[in-house]
Amino acid sequence: MRGEPPTARLHARVAVVTGGGGGIGSAVCRALAEEGAKVAVCDSRREAARAVADEIAATGGSAAAWSFDVSDRAAVENAASGIEDTLGSLDIWVNNAGVSRIVPFLDCTDEIWEQTLAINLTGAFIGCQAAIRRMLPRGRGTIVNMSSQSGKTGNSQYAAYCASKFAVIGMTQSLAVEFAKSGIRINAVCPGIVFTALWDGMVDDYARKRSIPPGEVRPYLESRIPMGRLCTPEDVGRTVVFLASDDASYITGQAINLAGGAEMH
Ligand SMILES: NC(=O)c1ccc[n+]([C@@H]2O[C@H](COP(=O)([O-])OP(=O)(O)OC[C@H]3O[C@@H](n4cnc5c(N)ncnc54)[C@H](O)[C@@H]3O)[C@@H](O)[C@H]2O)c1
């Protein structure tokens, strides 16, 4: 990053990205900052958020780190107010924080189910409320919710995750209609597989599920995608920038596939 381009699409807009210290979230933060946004890099892992914010600032962008748990309403509200006091009124909110486990359905404990829903779905619900309450008085704003290809099609041993990501799309569609006349657009993105830390923890379980060696997981996944490659964090970052920008001013309630041709609906 070498400062924003002269045609920066998000000049001086204030953007919140949850899970901003992770693989996809950090790329989303960089992409927003490259388009001139002032980015609040938010993560429950304080040091990870700080590292991404420092990196953006060191390369000429504008970013600050915040640490909170997206499923803790008081912490989210407190951070949202603090971000507005520090960076200015909120323009963009990206609900990206998430967790994922591959586990046979009958072994899925209440704890796994509840944690997955609490972070992936309730976290997005709380984030949407915090954002919309602050965007409504100004009559403008845009929200991007991180769903997944697993929010469009079920996968075995993935019930909690699929339930959370399908529900994120349902909430996105409902909010898009409810706030369509209020100047607030709400969309979702549905990436295919991105090899981030999220997948580091799932390769062995996926190999077990498919009865293949762990080393064959990535080639196997790539072979199922028409474009022959996995999704990258940068693919997601560019799509979030587009949805957050005025280029997408007539787009709301959509769940955009980033699937290399593997999903058409
Ligand atoms: N990696 C993929 O294949 C893939 C595909 C589709 C969708 N997604 C979604 O993209 C999002 C980001 O995933 P990723 O691949 O970058 O994973 P990641 O593990 O690299 O990043 C997730 C980040 O969320 C943070 N986080 C987790 N729980 C939190 C909480 N309660 N409060 C605040 N922060 C929390 C983590 O600290 C981490 O930095 C998730 O919602 C995930 O479901 C990922």
The ligand as an SDF file (V2000), in Angstrom:
LIG
                    3D

 44 48  0  0  0  0  0  0  0  0999 V2000
  -11.6370  -19.6190    5.2710 N   0  0  0  0  0  0  0  0  0  0  0  0
  -12.6780  -20.0320    4.5510 C   0  0  0  0  0  0  0  0  0  0  0  0
  -12.6030  -21.0330    3.8060 O   0  0  0  0  0  0  0  0  0  0  0  0
  -13.9900  -19.2900    4.6380 C   0  0  0  0  0  0  0  0  0  0  0  0
  -14.9320  -19.5130    3.6220 C   0  0  0  0  0  0  0  0  0  0  0  0
  -16.1540  -18.8460    3.6930 C   0  0  0  0  0  0  0  0  0  0  0  0
  -16.4170  -17.9980    4.7210 C   0  0  0  0  0  0  0  0  0  0  0  0
  -15.4890  -17.7980    5.6950 N   0  0  0  0  0  0  0  0  0  0  0  0
  -15.8160  -16.8880    6.7740 C   0  0  0  0  0  0  0  0  0  0  0  0
  -14.9240  -15.7960    6.7270 O   0  0  0  0  0  0  0  0  0  0  0  0
  -14.7730  -15.2520    8.0420 C   0  0  0  0  0  0  0  0  0  0  0  0
  -13.2930  -15.1070    8.3680 C   0  0  0  0  0  0  0  0  0  0  0  0
  -12.7050  -16.3880    8.3370 O   0  0  0  0  0  0  0  0  0  0  0  0
  -11.1260  -16.6210    8.1340 P   0  0  0  0  0  0  0  0  0  0  0  0
  -10.9850  -17.7280    7.1780 O   0  0  0  0  0  0  0  0  0  0  0  0
  -10.4350  -15.3510    7.8920 O   0  0  0  0  0  0  0  0  0  0  0  0
  -10.7530  -17.2140    9.5680 O   0  0  0  0  0  0  0  0  0  0  0  0
   -9.6130  -16.7690   10.5990 P   0  0  0  0  0  0  0  0  0  0  0  0
   -9.6540  -17.7860   11.6690 O   0  0  0  0  0  0  0  0  0  0  0  0
   -8.3440  -16.5200    9.8750 O   0  0  0  0  0  0  0  0  0  0  0  0
  -10.1600  -15.3620   11.1270 O   0  0  0  0  0  0  0  0  0  0  0  0
  -11.2710  -15.2680   11.9750 C   0  0  0  0  0  0  0  0  0  0  0  0
  -11.0070  -14.1370   12.9310 C   0  0  0  0  0  0  0  0  0  0  0  0
  -12.1670  -13.9490   13.7540 O   0  0  0  0  0  0  0  0  0  0  0  0
  -11.6980  -13.7010   15.0700 C   0  0  0  0  0  0  0  0  0  0  0  0
  -12.7560  -14.0830   16.0130 N   0  0  0  0  0  0  0  0  0  0  0  0
  -13.1840  -15.3440   16.2840 C   0  0  0  0  0  0  0  0  0  0  0  0
  -14.1320  -15.2940   17.2320 N   0  0  0  0  0  0  0  0  0  0  0  0
  -14.3160  -13.9900   17.5490 C   0  0  0  0  0  0  0  0  0  0  0  0
  -15.1640  -13.3160   18.4480 C   0  0  0  0  0  0  0  0  0  0  0  0
  -16.0210  -13.9880   19.2360 N   0  0  0  0  0  0  0  0  0  0  0  0
  -15.1060  -11.9590   18.4990 N   0  0  0  0  0  0  0  0  0  0  0  0
  -14.2330  -11.2840   17.7330 C   0  0  0  0  0  0  0  0  0  0  0  0
  -13.3830  -11.8760   16.8710 N   0  0  0  0  0  0  0  0  0  0  0  0
  -13.4390  -13.2190   16.7690 C   0  0  0  0  0  0  0  0  0  0  0  0
  -10.4620  -14.5790   15.2220 C   0  0  0  0  0  0  0  0  0  0  0  0
   -9.6400  -14.1180   16.2760 O   0  0  0  0  0  0  0  0  0  0  0  0
   -9.8310  -14.4420   13.8470 C   0  0  0  0  0  0  0  0  0  0  0  0
   -8.8760  -13.3990   13.7990 O   0  0  0  0  0  0  0  0  0  0  0  0
  -15.5440  -16.1820    8.9750 C   0  0  0  0  0  0  0  0  0  0  0  0
  -16.8400  -15.6500    9.2110 O   0  0  0  0  0  0  0  0  0  0  0  0
  -15.6460  -17.4600    8.1670 C   0  0  0  0  0  0  0  0  0  0  0  0
  -16.7550  -18.2420    8.5530 O   0  0  0  0  0  0  0  0  0  0  0  0
  -14.2720  -18.4270    5.6680 C   0  0  0  0  0  0  0  0  0  0  0  0
  1  2  1  0
  2  3  2  0
  2  4  1  0
  4  5  1  0
  4 44  2  0
  5  6  2  0
  6  7  1  0
  7  8  2  0
  8  9  1  0
  8 44  1  0
  9 10  1  0
  9 42  1  0
 10 11  1  0
 11 12  1  0
 11 40  1  0
 12 13  1  0
 13 14  1  0
 14 15  2  0
 14 16  1  0
 14 17  1  0
 17 18  1  0
 18 19  2  0
 18 20  1  0
 18 21  1  0
 21 22  1  0
 22 23  1  0
 23 24  1  0
 23 38  1  0
 24 25  1  0
 25 26  1  0
 25 36  1  0
 26 27  1  0
 26 35  1  0
 27 28  2  0
 28 29  1  0
 29 30  1  0
 29 35  2  0
 30 31  1  0
 30 32  2  0
 32 33  1  0
 33 34  2  0
 34 35  1  0
 36 37  1  0
 36 38  1  0
 38 39  1  0
 40 41  1  0
 40 42  1  0
 42 43  1  0
M  CHG  2   8   1  16  -1
M  END
$$$$
